[in-house]
Amino acid sequence: MNLFDRLAHSRPSQTQKAQKPEPAQLLLTFLQRWPKPTVSARDICIYGPNFIRDRESAINSAETLVKHGWLIPNKTRRHDMREWQIVRRPIIHPTVAAE
């Protein structure tokens, strides 16, 4: 076995691709820098990560964060509006599963 074979053995193969982060995790990371105490679906669609800027992805990601306790739904004056209160926790790198 030559040097190149030994080096190639410890290196990951080129066919493996990096996994995309989960949309809810991207939203949680974005919300850690959000300056306001609440966020709406419209705010996420306008200012959020590019990956979740359509309304359906934004609402699905936010509902996932509601299930994990990172967002609390607020009552709105319109039935088609969605707004959530952000739960701030003293965690350096929060994950969706962390509670």
One Martini backbone bead per residue (centre of mass of N, CA, C, O) as a GRO file, in nm:
protein
   99
    1MET     BB    1   0.096   0.038   0.025
    2ASN     BB    2   0.066   0.354  -0.041
    3LEU     BB    3   0.032   0.680   0.047
    4PHE     BB    4  -0.235   0.742  -0.112
    5ASP     BB    5  -0.404   0.512   0.005
    6ARG     BB    6  -0.384   0.598   0.303
    7LEU     BB    7  -0.510   0.881   0.266
    8ALA     BB    8  -0.780   0.786   0.127
    9HIS     BB    9  -0.891   0.614   0.366
   10SER     BB   10  -0.940   0.871   0.571
   11ARG     BB   11  -1.107   0.989   0.355
   12PRO     BB   12  -1.381   1.101   0.236
   13SER     BB   13  -1.591   1.056   0.006
   14GLN     BB   14  -1.723   1.229  -0.275
   15THR     BB   15  -2.030   1.116  -0.256
   16GLN     BB   16  -2.056   1.265  -0.005
   17LYS     BB   17  -2.295   1.478   0.136
   18ALA     BB   18  -2.407   1.742   0.277
   19GLN     BB   19  -2.627   1.817   0.505
   20LYS     BB   20  -2.915   1.964   0.550
   21PRO     BB   21  -3.061   2.167   0.737
   22GLU     BB   22  -3.312   2.211   0.927
   23PRO     BB   23  -3.556   2.443   0.911
   24ALA     BB   24  -3.598   2.481   1.220
   25GLN     BB   25  -3.298   2.538   1.280
   26LEU     BB   26  -3.272   2.789   1.104
   27LEU     BB   27  -3.489   2.950   1.255
   28LEU     BB   28  -3.360   2.943   1.536
   29THR     BB   29  -3.102   3.089   1.457
   30PHE     BB   30  -3.245   3.347   1.360
   31LEU     BB   31  -3.402   3.412   1.634
   32GLN     BB   32  -3.144   3.483   1.806
   33ARG     BB   33  -3.116   3.769   1.624
   34TRP     BB   34  -3.386   3.873   1.686
   35PRO     BB   35  -3.495   4.186   1.822
   36LYS     BB   36  -3.774   4.085   1.878
   37PRO     BB   37  -4.028   3.921   2.073
   38THR     BB   38  -4.161   3.886   1.790
   39VAL     BB   39  -4.302   3.676   1.519
   40SER     BB   40  -4.388   3.649   1.185
   41ALA     BB   41  -4.453   3.513   0.888
   42ARG     BB   42  -4.368   3.764   0.733
   43ASP     BB   43  -4.088   3.800   0.858
   44ILE     BB   44  -3.976   3.528   0.762
   45CYS     BB   45  -4.024   3.577   0.453
   46ILE     BB   46  -3.839   3.837   0.443
   47TYR     BB   47  -3.583   3.782   0.675
   48GLY     BB   48  -3.522   3.504   0.647
   49PRO     BB   49  -3.420   3.230   0.539
   50ASN     BB   50  -3.414   3.119   0.218
   51PHE     BB   51  -3.525   2.822   0.268
   52ILE     BB   52  -3.802   2.969   0.437
   53ARG     BB   53  -3.969   3.201   0.247
   54ASP     BB   54  -4.211   3.040   0.243
   55ARG     BB   55  -4.504   3.009   0.405
   56GLU     BB   56  -4.515   2.704   0.460
   57SER     BB   57  -4.228   2.669   0.580
   58ALA     BB   58  -4.254   2.878   0.804
   59ILE     BB   59  -4.494   2.746   0.955
   60ASN     BB   60  -4.374   2.462   0.996
   61SER     BB   61  -4.124   2.555   1.156
   62ALA     BB   62  -4.278   2.703   1.382
   63GLU     BB   63  -4.443   2.454   1.479
   64THR     BB   64  -4.195   2.297   1.567
   65LEU     BB   65  -4.109   2.510   1.782
   66VAL     BB   66  -4.364   2.485   1.950
   67LYS     BB   67  -4.329   2.182   2.030
   68HIS     BB   68  -4.028   2.262   2.165
   69GLY     BB   69  -4.063   2.567   2.312
   70TRP     BB   70  -3.962   2.836   2.132
   71LEU     BB   71  -4.271   2.897   2.078
   72ILE     BB   72  -4.559   3.127   2.109
   73PRO     BB   73  -4.872   3.169   2.042
   74ASN     BB   74  -5.059   3.436   1.910
   75LYS     BB   75  -5.300   3.655   1.903
   76THR     BB   76  -5.491   3.785   1.636
   77ARG     BB   77  -5.686   4.009   1.438
   78ARG     BB   78  -5.639   3.786   1.225
   79HIS     BB   79  -5.697   3.472   1.080
   80ASP     BB   80  -5.429   3.490   0.864
   81MET     BB   81  -5.245   3.535   1.101
   82ARG     BB   82  -4.904   3.492   1.224
   83GLU     BB   83  -4.785   3.468   1.571
   84TRP     BB   84  -4.485   3.479   1.784
   85GLN     BB   85  -4.324   3.404   2.076
   86ILE     BB   86  -4.007   3.430   2.201
   87VAL     BB   87  -3.792   3.199   2.352
   88ARG     BB   88  -3.552   3.277   2.584
   89ARG     BB   89  -3.231   3.118   2.621
   90PRO     BB   90  -2.922   3.030   2.793
   91ILE     BB   91  -2.797   2.933   2.494
   92ILE     BB   92  -2.555   2.914   2.268
   93HIS     BB   93  -2.640   2.636   2.088
   94PRO     BB   94  -2.930   2.583   1.977
   95THR     BB   95  -3.175   2.328   1.960
   96VAL     BB   96  -3.466   2.180   1.889
   97ALA     BB   97  -3.443   1.944   2.115
   98ALA     BB   98  -3.391   2.150   2.318
   99GLU     BB   99  -3.526   2.224   2.675
   0.00000   0.00000   0.00000
